[in-house]
Amino acid sequence: GTIVQIVSDGPFDGHRLMEDSYVWLLDNSNEDFYACTPYFAPPGDVLDAMKRAAIRGVDVRLVLPGESDVPIMDPVNQSFYRTCLKSGIRIYTSLGRFNHSKTFVTDDYVSSIGSVNLDYRSFRINYEDNAFVYDEDVAGQMRQEFEKHCGVACREVTMQDVYDRSLMQKIIIGLCRLLAPEM
């Protein structure tokens, strides 16, 4: 009785099916959008959809790694913190082992697990596959796992964390933002 939609996307398909799916889901979410991704360097339209959702009152939360398996991704991920936090998006970083999950749940109905990171490469360069699941029970379980993970295995990032960066960190993070479309 559960509807599962497999969505595949690639750079030569002539469209941006995965990217458009995320933007549509964010633009049409009413309550919440919780996502977990190891690499966060979203294209502008995805970031804008996240910000629009948060600004209109949707509870948008991200779980990102506290320490990436690809060292350059730490400052790239961090280069988006200020923009996200100013829009009301909540960011959590995982403590302990690297979390490579690529999932989301929205409005306790649609959830997804797959290979798509919230980054430019996944949406525009790589071949990717996600399973979109349309089921309240599955979404409820994923939401509970997300909230449990945030509560016991993550630290919430605050605007004060952004302000407290050293000058050198700010310079490195700013330069890495320029690399975001390549990540």
Backbone as CSV, one residue per row, in Angstrom:
resi,resn,N_x,N_y,N_z,CA_x,CA_y,CA_z,C_x,C_y,C_z
1,GLY,0.790,-1.208,0.000,0.000,0.000,0.000,0.829,1.267,0.000
2,THR,2.162,1.142,0.086,3.026,2.321,0.099,3.454,2.655,-1.323
3,ILE,3.363,3.913,-1.668,3.796,4.354,-2.999,5.256,4.771,-2.913
4,VAL,6.090,4.172,-3.742,7.513,4.491,-3.817,7.818,4.873,-5.258
5,GLN,8.434,6.026,-5.420,8.788,6.520,-6.748,10.306,6.595,-6.830
6,ILE,10.884,5.896,-7.786,12.326,5.968,-8.003,12.580,7.081,-9.009
7,VAL,13.378,8.047,-8.599,13.696,9.187,-9.456,15.175,9.114,-9.797
8,SER,15.458,9.067,-11.080,16.838,9.031,-11.571,17.106,10.302,-12.345
9,ASP,18.325,10.760,-12.263,18.684,12.007,-12.931,20.139,11.935,-13.367
10,GLY,20.453,12.627,-14.417,21.823,12.679,-14.906,22.062,13.951,-15.682
11,PRO,23.330,14.252,-15.939,23.674,15.535,-16.559,23.236,15.684,-18.009
12,PHE,22.925,14.592,-18.678,22.578,14.685,-20.094,21.111,14.397,-20.356
13,ASP,20.283,14.470,-19.322,18.860,14.189,-19.469,18.089,15.348,-20.103
14,GLY,18.685,16.522,-20.153,18.023,17.674,-20.753,17.123,18.435,-19.799
15,HIS,17.073,17.999,-18.559,16.279,18.680,-17.546,16.917,18.409,-16.193
16,ARG,16.419,19.054,-15.178,16.956,18.900,-13.826,15.862,18.315,-12.935
17,LEU,15.526,17.083,-13.181,14.404,16.444,-12.503,14.569,16.432,-10.984
18,MET,15.743,16.039,-10.496,15.953,15.949,-9.052,15.921,17.341,-8.409
19,GLU,16.601,18.259,-9.020,16.635,19.628,-8.505,15.233,20.228,-8.480
20,ASP,14.502,20.051,-9.568,13.135,20.565,-9.637,12.239,19.901,-8.590
21,SER,12.464,18.618,-8.333,11.672,17.905,-7.318,11.890,18.512,-5.939
22,TYR,13.149,18.773,-5.583,13.448,19.368,-4.278,12.843,20.762,-4.172
23,VAL,12.989,21.550,-5.217,12.434,22.908,-5.194,10.918,22.841,-5.049
24,TRP,10.263,21.965,-5.809,8.806,21.856,-5.724,8.377,21.428,-4.320
25,LEU,9.049,20.423,-3.758,8.689,19.956,-2.414,8.889,21.054,-1.373
26,LEU,9.981,21.785,-1.473,10.212,22.889,-0.532,9.170,23.990,-0.706
27,ASP,8.857,24.328,-1.944,7.877,25.382,-2.196,6.467,24.975,-1.773
28,ASN,6.220,23.680,-1.689,4.881,23.204,-1.338,4.797,22.581,0.045
29,SER,5.871,22.638,0.805,5.809,22.117,2.172,5.040,23.108,3.043
30,ASN,4.337,22.558,4.014,3.521,23.392,4.891,4.016,23.421,6.322
31,GLU,4.558,22.309,6.801,4.944,22.194,8.207,6.451,22.162,8.400
32,ASP,7.107,21.202,7.733,8.534,21.022,7.984,9.231,20.364,6.803
33,PHE,10.523,20.537,6.778,11.394,19.883,5.802,12.705,19.614,6.529
34,TYR,12.952,18.345,6.845,14.164,17.937,7.555,15.042,17.157,6.589
35,ALA,16.296,17.554,6.463,17.200,16.886,5.535,18.532,16.582,6.194
36,CYS,19.110,15.486,5.785,20.432,15.081,6.236,21.288,14.902,4.986
37,THR,22.439,15.556,4.965,23.323,15.464,3.809,24.766,15.657,4.252
38,PRO,25.698,14.910,3.671,27.096,15.104,4.043,27.755,16.298,3.346
39,TYR,27.212,16.691,2.205,27.806,17.779,1.430,26.715,18.814,1.143
40,PHE,26.962,20.050,1.583,25.963,21.104,1.446,26.555,22.286,0.704
41,ALA,26.271,22.339,-0.578,26.657,23.462,-1.426,25.592,23.571,-2.511
42,PRO,24.357,23.921,-2.117,23.228,23.838,-3.040,23.269,24.889,-4.138
43,PRO,22.727,24.514,-5.309,22.549,25.526,-6.345,21.590,26.602,-5.831
44,GLY,21.645,27.767,-6.429,20.864,28.905,-5.964,19.380,28.647,-5.847
45,ASP,18.783,27.930,-6.812,17.339,27.738,-6.750,16.933,26.835,-5.595
46,VAL,17.759,25.857,-5.224,17.460,24.990,-4.084,17.623,25.774,-2.779
47,LEU,18.708,26.527,-2.672,18.921,27.348,-1.485,17.791,28.371,-1.335
48,ASP,17.417,29.002,-2.433,16.326,29.984,-2.381,15.017,29.329,-1.944
49,ALA,14.735,28.126,-2.417,13.509,27.422,-2.012,13.545,27.092,-0.527
50,MET,14.721,26.709,-0.016,14.855,26.441,1.417,14.597,27.711,2.217
51,LYS,15.177,28.817,1.767,14.999,30.086,2.469,13.538,30.539,2.411
52,ARG,12.910,30.419,1.241,11.494,30.806,1.118,10.628,29.996,2.081
53,ALA,10.903,28.701,2.158,10.121,27.840,3.051,10.287,28.293,4.500
54,ALA,11.525,28.511,4.914,11.782,28.925,6.301,11.142,30.283,6.597
55,ILE,11.243,31.201,5.674,10.685,32.542,5.875,9.169,32.500,6.010
56,ARG,8.513,31.595,5.291,7.055,31.522,5.406,6.599,30.653,6.576
57,GLY,7.551,30.181,7.404,7.191,29.490,8.636,7.371,27.989,8.644
58,VAL,7.857,27.414,7.551,8.137,25.980,7.532,9.378,25.734,8.391
59,ASP,9.340,24.702,9.204,10.469,24.326,10.060,11.488,23.574,9.205
60,VAL,12.486,24.294,8.708,13.513,23.706,7.851,14.745,23.432,8.710
61,ARG,15.169,22.168,8.706,16.337,21.767,9.486,17.269,20.927,8.622
62,LEU,18.549,21.127,8.870,19.581,20.365,8.170,20.483,19.673,9.174
63,VAL,20.868,18.450,8.873,21.928,17.778,9.618,23.102,17.628,8.666
64,LEU,24.220,18.208,9.057,25.457,18.174,8.282,26.544,17.534,9.140
65,PRO,27.607,17.060,8.533,28.661,16.451,9.341,29.414,17.494,10.167
66,GLY,29.823,17.097,11.356,30.686,17.955,12.152,32.078,18.008,11.545
67,GLU,32.471,16.895,10.954,33.758,16.815,10.262,33.569,15.938,9.041
68,SER,33.836,16.494,7.884,33.600,15.794,6.623,34.705,14.790,6.320
69,ASP,34.383,13.829,5.462,35.387,12.893,4.972,36.233,13.536,3.873
70,VAL,35.767,14.670,3.359,36.499,15.447,2.366,36.790,16.803,3.016
71,PRO,38.025,17.018,3.498,38.320,18.204,4.313,37.879,19.548,3.722
72,ILE,37.948,19.720,2.418,37.559,20.999,1.818,36.056,21.261,2.002
73,MET,35.278,20.192,2.217,33.826,20.366,2.360,33.434,21.026,3.679
74,ASP,34.266,20.921,4.708,33.922,21.580,5.969,33.741,23.085,5.773
75,PRO,34.731,23.800,5.229,34.503,25.242,5.028,33.475,25.543,3.938
76,VAL,33.338,24.656,2.942,32.294,24.881,1.926,30.925,24.787,2.592
77,ASN,30.685,23.720,3.361,29.414,23.595,4.096,29.186,24.831,4.965
78,GLN,30.205,25.224,5.705,30.094,26.332,6.654,29.848,27.670,5.960
79,SER,30.221,27.771,4.691,30.031,29.036,3.981,28.558,29.367,3.766
80,PHE,27.685,28.399,3.966,26.246,28.627,3.806,25.536,28.846,5.138
81,TYR,26.226,28.696,6.248,25.581,28.788,7.562,24.901,30.128,7.790
82,ARG,25.615,31.198,7.559,25.062,32.536,7.850,23.774,32.785,7.066
83,THR,23.807,32.526,5.774,22.640,32.723,4.921,21.457,31.899,5.418
84,CYS,21.731,30.648,5.737,20.655,29.762,6.199,20.101,30.224,7.541
85,LEU,20.976,30.476,8.487,20.529,30.870,9.823,19.727,32.172,9.784
86,LYS,20.164,33.132,8.959,19.438,34.396,8.850,18.022,34.201,8.317
87,SER,17.817,33.162,7.529,16.497,32.875,6.970,15.630,32.047,7.901
88,GLY,16.226,31.550,8.984,15.461,30.738,9.923,15.669,29.243,9.770
89,ILE,16.563,28.847,8.895,16.893,27.430,8.736,17.759,27.012,9.917
90,ARG,17.415,25.913,10.548,18.195,25.414,11.681,19.201,24.388,11.165
91,ILE,20.430,24.494,11.670,21.511,23.611,11.235,22.050,22.854,12.436
92,TYR,22.218,21.550,12.249,22.803,20.689,13.269,24.015,20.006,12.661
93,THR,25.071,19.883,13.441,26.235,19.130,12.980,26.363,17.866,13.817
94,SER,26.616,16.771,13.127,26.739,15.474,13.789,28.012,15.421,14.610
95,LEU,27.892,14.812,15.761,29.045,14.565,16.621,29.537,13.137,16.345
96,GLY,30.783,12.899,16.597,31.286,11.532,16.428,31.547,11.179,14.981
97,ARG,31.203,9.956,14.640,31.511,9.428,13.307,30.819,10.204,12.195
98,PHE,31.450,10.196,11.032,30.922,10.868,9.844,29.588,10.248,9.438
99,ASN,28.591,11.077,9.242,27.259,10.639,8.835,27.118,10.883,7.336
100,HIS,26.943,9.826,6.570,26.870,9.934,5.112,25.444,9.783,4.588
101,SER,24.458,9.934,5.472,23.048,9.796,5.077,22.628,10.908,4.126
102,LYS,21.768,10.539,3.197,21.186,11.497,2.255,19.689,11.255,2.269
103,THR,19.019,11.920,3.199,17.596,11.694,3.400,16.868,13.016,3.598
104,PHE,15.555,12.975,3.426,14.724,14.085,3.870,13.336,13.559,4.182
105,VAL,12.629,14.336,4.957,11.220,14.080,5.235,10.519,15.438,5.278
106,THR,9.324,15.487,4.702,8.583,16.738,4.709,7.105,16.487,4.979
107,ASP,6.553,17.303,5.832,5.122,17.313,6.149,4.574,15.958,6.575
108,ASP,5.402,15.128,7.172,4.966,13.810,7.656,4.253,12.993,6.588
109,TYR,4.662,13.205,5.328,4.063,12.418,4.261,5.092,11.963,3.229
110,VAL,5.939,12.865,2.762,6.921,12.519,1.740,8.288,12.383,2.399
111,SER,8.956,11.285,2.099,10.323,11.104,2.579,11.168,10.562,1.428
112,SER,12.462,10.655,1.602,13.351,10.207,0.537,14.656,9.691,1.116
113,ILE,15.183,8.712,0.449,16.522,8.218,0.734,17.156,7.892,-0.608
114,GLY,18.421,8.229,-0.740,19.066,7.974,-2.023,20.490,8.466,-2.052
115,SER,20.927,8.837,-3.238,22.325,9.229,-3.430,22.520,10.738,-3.553
116,VAL,21.430,11.511,-3.541,21.531,12.956,-3.781,21.975,13.713,-2.539
117,ASN,23.085,14.407,-2.672,23.527,15.372,-1.669,22.857,16.702,-2.002
118,LEU,22.812,17.592,-1.046,22.309,18.940,-1.328,23.482,19.790,-1.819
119,ASP,23.977,19.417,-2.983,25.094,20.155,-3.556,24.958,20.230,-5.071
120,TYR,25.715,21.130,-5.628,25.684,21.409,-7.055,25.984,20.154,-7.874
121,ARG,26.992,19.383,-7.468,27.396,18.199,-8.230,26.252,17.194,-8.330
122,SER,25.576,16.939,-7.218,24.482,15.966,-7.241,23.339,16.415,-8.133
123,PHE,23.027,17.699,-8.099,21.893,18.191,-8.866,22.207,18.439,-10.339
124,ARG,23.475,18.711,-10.652,23.755,19.143,-12.021,24.825,18.342,-12.762
125,ILE,25.624,17.551,-12.073,26.743,16.884,-12.738,26.664,15.357,-12.647
126,ASN,26.346,14.843,-11.481,26.391,13.394,-11.252,25.114,12.692,-11.712
127,TYR,25.241,11.395,-11.882,24.078,10.534,-12.057,23.614,10.152,-10.655
128,GLU,22.348,10.369,-10.362,21.829,10.140,-9.011,20.488,9.424,-9.056
129,ASP,20.182,8.720,-7.961,18.900,8.034,-7.803,18.395,8.250,-6.385
130,ASN,17.126,8.554,-6.260,16.471,8.662,-4.957,15.170,7.880,-4.993
131,ALA,14.806,7.337,-3.861,13.488,6.738,-3.693,12.647,7.739,-2.915
132,PHE,11.584,8.216,-3.525,10.627,9.088,-2.858,9.504,8.187,-2.341
133,VAL,9.237,8.268,-1.054,8.234,7.415,-0.425,7.078,8.299,0.027
134,TYR,5.881,7.940,-0.398,4.686,8.705,-0.056,3.865,7.884,0.941
135,ASP,4.196,8.024,2.211,3.564,7.214,3.241,3.739,7.896,4.595
136,GLU,2.654,8.086,5.314,2.704,8.768,6.611,3.484,7.981,7.649
137,ASP,3.342,6.654,7.669,4.058,5.846,8.658,5.571,5.913,8.446
138,VAL,5.999,5.772,7.200,7.434,5.850,6.890,7.957,7.241,7.226
139,ALA,7.215,8.266,6.823,7.640,9.645,7.110,7.705,9.888,8.615
140,GLY,6.742,9.369,9.345,6.748,9.525,10.799,7.955,8.870,11.443
141,GLN,8.316,7.688,10.964,9.502,6.999,11.481,10.778,7.776,11.144
142,MET,10.850,8.280,9.919,12.043,9.050,9.528,12.142,10.333,10.340
143,ARG,11.021,10.976,10.573,11.021,12.200,11.383,11.491,11.902,12.804
144,GLN,10.990,10.819,13.397,11.410,10.438,14.749,12.907,10.162,14.807
145,GLU,13.424,9.466,13.809,14.864,9.189,13.766,15.666,10.478,13.622
146,PHE,15.185,11.391,12.793,15.853,12.672,12.600,15.891,13.443,13.916
147,GLU,14.743,13.557,14.577,14.680,14.295,15.839,15.516,13.631,16.925
148,LYS,15.508,12.320,16.975,16.322,11.580,17.950,17.810,11.845,17.692
149,HIS,18.208,11.770,16.425,19.604,12.018,16.063,20.019,13.439,16.454
150,CYS,19.170,14.416,16.164,19.483,15.807,16.521,19.610,15.971,18.027
151,GLY,18.773,15.262,18.764,18.767,15.406,20.216,19.945,14.766,20.926
152,VAL,20.472,13.675,20.383,21.531,12.957,21.104,22.877,12.919,20.391
153,ALA,22.893,13.165,19.088,24.144,12.987,18.352,24.548,14.215,17.541
154,CYS,23.949,15.368,17.853,24.242,16.581,17.089,24.377,17.783,18.017
155,ARG,24.971,18.809,17.455,25.057,20.108,18.112,24.423,21.117,17.174
156,GLU,23.544,21.971,17.718,22.911,22.983,16.876,23.872,24.157,16.674
157,VAL,23.985,24.585,15.433,24.821,25.724,15.075,24.006,26.993,15.291
158,THR,24.632,27.993,15.879,23.954,29.263,16.125,24.653,30.383,15.356
159,MET,23.996,31.514,15.279,24.616,32.674,14.637,25.853,33.108,15.416
160,GLN,25.847,32.892,16.718,27.021,33.235,17.521,28.238,32.419,17.068
161,ASP,28.010,31.167,16.689,29.107,30.341,16.161,29.709,30.975,14.910
162,VAL,28.851,31.522,14.070,29.314,32.181,12.844,30.123,33.428,13.199
163,TYR,29.621,34.224,14.145,30.323,35.448,14.542,31.645,35.159,15.242
164,ASP,31.719,34.040,15.953,32.910,33.720,16.740,34.065,33.131,15.930
165,ARG,33.904,32.963,14.639,34.992,32.438,13.817,36.156,33.424,13.825
166,SER,37.349,32.873,13.767,38.523,33.738,13.678,38.567,34.394,12.298
167,LEU,39.364,35.429,12.173,39.509,36.111,10.887,40.003,35.131,9.819
168,MET,40.955,34.281,10.174,41.481,33.312,9.208,40.397,32.336,8.768
169,GLN,39.565,31.870,9.714,38.468,30.972,9.361,37.496,31.667,8.408
170,LYS,37.193,32.932,8.682,36.270,33.676,7.829,36.825,33.826,6.415
171,ILE,38.115,34.061,6.300,38.752,34.197,4.977,38.697,32.866,4.234
172,ILE,39.067,31.783,4.900,39.057,30.454,4.267,37.645,30.075,3.846
173,ILE,36.685,30.296,4.724,35.290,29.952,4.426,34.777,30.804,3.257
174,GLY,35.128,32.083,3.250,34.720,32.957,2.150,35.302,32.515,0.820
175,LEU,36.569,32.137,0.815,37.202,31.648,-0.415,36.589,30.325,-0.861
176,CYS,36.256,29.473,0.110,35.660,28.177,-0.227,34.250,28.336,-0.793
177,ARG,33.565,29.407,-0.439,32.236,29.654,-1.002,32.334,29.810,-2.515
178,LEU,33.446,30.369,-2.976,33.648,30.512,-4.407,33.765,29.164,-5.114
179,LEU,34.190,28.143,-4.358,34.344,26.801,-4.919,33.047,26.002,-4.902
180,ALA,32.029,26.493,-4.226,30.794,25.728,-4.013,30.207,25.152,-5.319
181,PRO,30.172,25.902,-6.415,29.612,25.315,-7.642,30.438,24.139,-8.204
182,GLU,31.650,23.999,-7.752,32.492,22.886,-8.204,32.398,21.689,-7.279
183,MET,31.754,21.865,-6.150,31.686,20.783,-5.149,30.447,19.952,-5.321
